[in-house]
Amino acid sequence: MTKSAFPITALLLAVSASTGCATQPMTTAPDPSHHTANGYRNNYPSGWVRGSFWKWQMDRWRHGLPKIPEGGWHFDVERPDVAWLKANRTESAATWIGHATFLVQAGGLNMLTDPHLTVRASPLGFIGPKRITPPALDFHELPHIDAVVVSHNHYDHLDAGTVERLAAQAGGSPRFFVPLGLKAWFAGRGIHDVVELDWWQSAELHGVRFTLTPVQHWSARTLWDRNDTLWGGWRLDAPTFSFFFAGDTGYSEDFAEIRRRLGPVDLAALPIGAYEPRWFMKVMHINPDDAVQIHLDLEARHSVAMHWGTFILTDEPMDEPPHRLKTALRAAHVPESRFRVLQHGQTWRHLDAPPADVARQP
């Protein structure tokens, strides 16, 4: 980061560090305690004690963080089997496109999580966090997308250019499932096939149920709209496969509650990067140790890592998260086969649940 770029980059980090169709969401009696007069809050606000963002930025400014190796960071991208992905409507599979974006195929649907396929996580095209690893799939390589889930409105999770391209795909727009308050943002971009949900509300699309769950985070796209819109994780339930997408989150008791309400999950996509400095990031971003604990809280049959190796957002070395995950898995006696780190572009196939008596065995 150059000194001349510091003020505007800091500003950007401040607002970005988001068999039939049910036409109405099915309410499951959400607890309104997370609603406030001015927006929304987390379920455990007593734990939300965060240090100064500007102190963090000043520390980076003084010490030259984050460190970037000579020649920059480079991560392998596996070439996906595009023909197979476009043809697949029967096998449950997950392909990591990059950052928090997965192509999830289950229940005959093609679904994307927090799609981001452009160059920067920023409101501006010339400055702000820039991809160091390209998307593993470009727009023309995607199968027809039936559904998109959005966890919150930060720029590395809700990218205007990407959702506008998806809405204009041949064959019609996907259905966008979003937290409360975001439907108007989509409508302002001419995107109207949008279902807006509160925590614990669900809606269905062609036999797949989409449920918004609480996670510990926040929302903002400017300096003036903090927590005006809701955030959350997504539980997807197809006939033979269930999937949990955490979006962005700190660790909280929410995950044990998700397990209690919705049952164990076949595959959980959990962040393992963007966690340092811990004094600042802990309340909003989990680290690999927290990710392993969430894997256990959810009683996930398998988990897959995300939110690392794509954008430089925080201060840990970009190649550190997978190594720390291995250490955390060993400490928790969880086999690495249960919590995998995929290469960008890699597809995890054969995800349909095994018989119930062996589904949760290590």
C-alpha positions in Angstrom: 0.0 0.0 0.0 1.5 3.4 -0.9 1.1 6.3 1.4 -0.7 8.3 -1.3 -3.3 5.6 -1.6 -3.9 5.3 2.2 -6.8 7.6 2.8 -9.1 6.3 0.1 -8.1 2.7 0.6 -8.8 3.0 4.4 -12.2 4.5 3.5 -13.0 1.5 1.3 -11.9 -0.9 3.9 -14.1 0.8 6.4 -17.2 0.1 4.5 -16.3 -3.3 3.0 -14.2 -5.0 5.9 -22.2 -8.7 2.2 -41.3 -28.9 -7.2 -42.4 -25.4 -7.8 -41.5 -22.0 -6.4 -42.7 -20.5 -3.2 -43.8 -16.9 -4.0 -43.9 -15.9 -0.3 -41.3 -16.8 2.4 -42.4 -19.3 5.0 -42.0 -17.6 8.4 -40.6 -19.6 11.3 -41.3 -17.0 14.0 -38.0 -15.1 14.0 -37.0 -13.5 17.3 -37.4 -9.7 16.8 -34.7 -8.9 19.3 -32.2 -8.4 16.5 -34.4 -5.6 15.1 -33.6 -2.1 16.3 -35.0 1.3 15.7 -32.2 2.0 13.2 -31.6 -1.4 11.6 -30.3 -4.6 13.0 -27.9 -6.0 15.6 -26.2 -9.3 16.5 -27.8 -11.9 18.8 -24.9 -11.5 21.3 -24.1 -7.8 21.3 -22.4 -8.0 24.7 -19.5 -9.7 23.0 -19.3 -7.0 20.3 -16.3 -5.0 21.6 -14.1 -3.9 18.7 -11.0 -1.9 18.7 -10.4 1.2 16.6 -10.4 0.7 12.9 -8.2 3.8 12.5 -5.7 2.4 15.0 -5.5 -0.7 12.9 -4.9 1.4 9.7 -2.3 3.5 11.5 -0.5 0.4 12.6 -0.5 -0.9 9.0 0.7 2.5 7.8 3.6 2.6 10.3 4.7 -1.0 10.0 4.1 -1.6 6.3 1.5 -4.4 6.8 0.5 -6.6 5.2 3.8 -8.0 4.1 3.8 -9.2 0.4 6.6 -11.5 -0.8 8.8 -10.5 -3.7 6.9 -11.3 -6.9 3.6 -11.2 -5.1 1.2 -13.9 -4.0 0.3 -16.7 -6.4 -2.2 -19.5 -5.9 -2.9 -22.4 -8.3 -6.2 -22.4 -10.2 -7.5 -25.7 -11.3 -9.3 -25.7 -14.6 -12.9 -26.8 -13.9 -14.6 -29.4 -16.1 -16.9 -26.8 -17.7 -18.8 -29.3 -19.9 -19.6 -31.5 -16.9 -20.7 -28.5 -14.8 -23.0 -27.3 -17.5 -24.5 -30.7 -18.0 -24.8 -31.8 -14.3 -28.3 -31.7 -12.9 -28.2 -34.9 -10.9 -25.1 -35.1 -8.7 -24.5 -32.9 -5.7 -21.3 -31.0 -6.1 -19.5 -27.8 -5.0 -16.9 -25.8 -7.0 -14.9 -23.1 -5.4 -14.7 -20.1 -7.8 -12.9 -18.0 -5.3 -13.2 -16.0 -2.1 -16.8 -16.7 -0.9 -18.2 -17.8 -4.2 -19.1 -21.4 -4.7 -21.1 -23.0 -7.5 -23.3 -25.4 -5.6 -25.2 -28.0 -7.6 -27.9 -29.9 -5.7 -31.6 -30.9 -6.1 -31.3 -30.2 -9.8 -30.4 -26.6 -9.3 -27.3 -24.5 -10.0 -26.7 -22.1 -7.2 -24.1 -19.4 -6.4 -23.0 -18.1 -3.0 -22.0 -14.4 -2.7 -21.0 -14.2 -6.4 -18.0 -12.0 -7.2 -16.4 -12.4 -10.6 -15.0 -8.9 -11.2 -11.5 -7.4 -10.5 -12.0 -5.4 -7.4 -14.0 -5.6 -4.2 -14.8 -1.8 -4.3 -17.3 0.7 -5.4 -14.6 2.1 -7.7 -13.0 0.4 -10.6 -9.5 1.8 -10.2 -8.8 1.5 -6.4 -9.7 -0.8 -3.6 -8.9 -4.5 -2.9 -7.9 -6.2 -6.1 -8.0 -9.9 -6.9 -4.7 -11.6 -6.7 -6.4 -14.9 -8.0 -8.8 -14.7 -11.0 -12.2 -16.3 -10.8 -12.0 -20.0 -11.7 -15.1 -19.6 -13.8 -16.0 -16.7 -16.1 -19.6 -15.7 -16.8 -19.8 -17.6 -20.1 -18.4 -20.8 -18.4 -21.2 -20.9 -15.8 -24.1 -23.2 -16.2 -27.5 -21.5 -16.2 -27.8 -20.2 -12.6 -31.1 -20.9 -10.9 -30.5 -19.3 -7.5 -28.1 -16.9 -5.8 -27.7 -16.4 -2.0 -26.3 -13.2 -0.7 -25.0 -13.1 2.9 -24.6 -9.3 3.3 -23.8 -6.2 1.4 -20.0 -5.7 1.9 -18.2 -5.2 -1.4 -16.3 -8.5 -1.4 -19.6 -10.4 -1.0 -22.1 -8.3 -2.9 -20.7 -7.1 -6.3 -22.9 -5.0 -8.4 -21.3 -5.8 -11.7 -21.5 -9.6 -11.1 -25.2 -9.7 -10.0 -26.2 -7.4 -12.9 -24.5 -9.8 -15.4 -26.2 -12.8 -13.8 -29.6 -11.2 -13.9 -29.0 -10.7 -17.7 -28.0 -14.3 -18.3 -29.6 -16.1 -21.3 -32.7 -17.9 -20.2 -33.7 -15.5 -17.5 -32.5 -14.1 -14.2 -31.7 -16.4 -11.3 -33.8 -16.0 -8.1 -31.8 -13.9 -5.6 -32.3 -14.8 -1.9 -31.2 -11.9 0.3 -31.4 -10.7 3.9 -33.9 -8.0 5.0 -33.3 -4.6 3.4 -31.5 -5.6 0.3 -34.4 -6.1 -2.0 -34.6 -2.3 -2.7 -30.9 -2.3 -3.6 -31.5 -4.9 -6.2 -34.6 -3.2 -7.5 -32.6 0.0 -8.0 -30.5 -2.0 -10.5 -33.5 -3.4 -12.3 -33.3 -6.8 -10.7 -36.7 -7.9 -9.4 -36.6 -11.7 -9.0 -35.6 -11.3 -5.3 -36.8 -13.0 -2.1 -36.0 -11.1 1.1 -35.9 -13.0 4.4 -35.4 -12.5 8.1 -33.4 -14.8 10.3 -35.0 -18.2 10.5 -37.3 -17.5 7.6 -37.3 -19.9 4.6 -38.5 -20.0 1.0 -38.4 -22.8 -1.6 -37.4 -23.0 -5.2 -38.1 -26.2 -7.1 -38.0 -28.4 -3.9 -34.8 -26.8 -2.4 -35.4 -24.9 0.8 -33.4 -21.7 1.5 -33.2 -20.6 5.2 -31.5 -17.4 6.4 -29.7 -18.0 9.7 -28.1 -15.6 12.2 -24.3 -15.1 12.1 -22.2 -12.5 13.9 -21.3 -9.7 11.5 -22.5 -6.3 10.3 -23.4 -4.5 7.1 -22.5 -1.2 5.3 -21.8 0.0 1.8 -21.2 3.6 2.7 -20.1 5.5 5.8 -23.8 6.3 6.5 -25.7 3.0 6.3 -24.1 0.8 9.0 -26.4 -2.1 9.9 -29.3 -0.7 7.9 -29.6 -4.1 6.2 -29.5 -7.5 7.7 -26.7 -10.1 7.3 -26.7 -13.9 7.8 -25.7 -17.4 6.7 -27.7 -19.7 4.5 -28.8 -23.2 5.0 -29.9 -25.0 1.8 -31.8 -28.2 2.0 -32.3 -30.4 -1.1 -33.9 -33.8 -1.0 -30.6 -35.7 -0.6 -28.1 -33.0 0.4 -27.8 -30.1 2.8 -25.4 -27.2 2.6 -24.5 -24.4 5.0 -22.9 -21.1 3.8 -21.5 -18.9 6.6 -20.8 -15.8 4.6 -18.7 -13.5 6.9 -18.9 -14.1 10.6 -17.2 -14.0 14.0 -17.6 -16.9 16.4 -20.8 -17.0 18.5 -23.4 -19.3 19.9 -25.4 -18.9 16.8 -23.9 -22.0 15.2 -25.0 -24.3 18.0 -28.5 -22.8 17.7 -28.4 -23.5 13.9 -27.7 -27.1 14.7 -30.4 -27.3 17.2 -33.0 -25.8 14.9 -32.1 -27.2 11.6 -30.1 -30.4 12.3 -26.7 -31.5 11.2 -25.5 -30.5 7.7 -23.8 -32.5 5.0 -21.4 -29.7 3.8 -20.5 -26.4 5.5 -18.6 -23.6 3.6 -16.6 -21.8 6.3 -14.2 -18.8 6.2 -10.6 -19.5 7.2 -9.0 -16.2 6.2 -9.1 -12.4 7.0 -8.5 -12.7 10.7 -5.5 -10.6 11.7 -5.0 -8.5 13.8 -7.0 -10.6 16.2 -7.7 -7.7 18.6 -9.7 -6.0 15.8 -11.0 -8.9 13.7 -12.1 -11.4 16.3 -15.7 -10.2 16.7 -16.4 -10.1 12.9 -14.1 -12.7 11.3 -13.3 -16.2 12.5 -9.9 -17.7 12.2 -9.1 -21.4 11.4 -9.5 -22.5 15.1 -12.9 -20.9 15.2 -13.8 -22.5 11.8 -13.0 -26.0 13.2 -15.2 -25.2 16.3 -18.1 -24.2 14.0 -17.6 -27.4 12.0 -18.2 -29.2 15.3 -21.0 -27.0 16.4 -22.9 -27.6 13.2 -22.1 -31.4 13.3 -21.1 -31.0 9.7 -20.4 -34.3 7.9 -17.9 -32.3 5.8 -16.7 -28.7 5.6 -14.9 -26.8 2.9 -12.7 -23.7 3.4 -13.3 -20.3 1.8 -12.5 -16.6 2.2 -8.8 -16.9 1.7 -6.3 -16.6 -1.2 -8.3 -14.2 -3.3 -8.2 -10.6 -1.9 -5.7 -9.1 0.5 -8.0 -7.8 3.2 -6.2 -8.2 6.5 -2.7 -8.7 7.9 -2.0 -12.5 8.0 0.2 -13.9 5.2 -2.2 -15.0 2.5 -0.8 -18.6 2.5 -1.1 -19.0 6.3 -4.8 -20.0 6.7 -4.6 -23.5 5.2 -1.5 -24.3 7.4 -3.3 -23.0 10.5 -6.3 -25.0 9.6 -4.3 -28.2 9.5 -2.9 -27.4 13.0 -6.4 -26.7 14.3 -7.8 -29.9 12.9 -5.1 -32.0 14.5 -5.7 -30.3 17.9 -9.5 -31.1 17.6 -8.9 -34.6 16.4 -10.8 -33.9 13.2 -9.5 -35.7 10.1 -8.4 -33.4 7.2 -10.7 -35.4 4.9 -13.6 -33.9 6.9 -12.6 -30.3 6.4 -11.0 -29.7 3.0 -9.1 -26.9 1.4 -9.8 -26.8 -2.3 -7.8 -25.1 -5.0 -9.5 -22.3 -6.8 -11.6 -24.1 -9.5 -11.6 -27.5 -7.8 -14.9 -29.4 -7.7 -15.9 -31.6 -4.7 -18.2 -34.3 -6.1 -20.2 -37.2 -4.7 -21.6 -35.1 -1.8 -25.0 -36.7 -1.5 -25.6 -38.0 2.0 -24.7 -41.6 2.8 -27.1 -43.8 4.7 -28.2 -42.2 8.0 -26.3 -44.8 10.2 -22.9 -43.8 8.7 -23.5 -40.2 7.7 -21.8 -38.5 10.7 -19.0 -40.9 11.4 -15.5 -39.4 11.3 
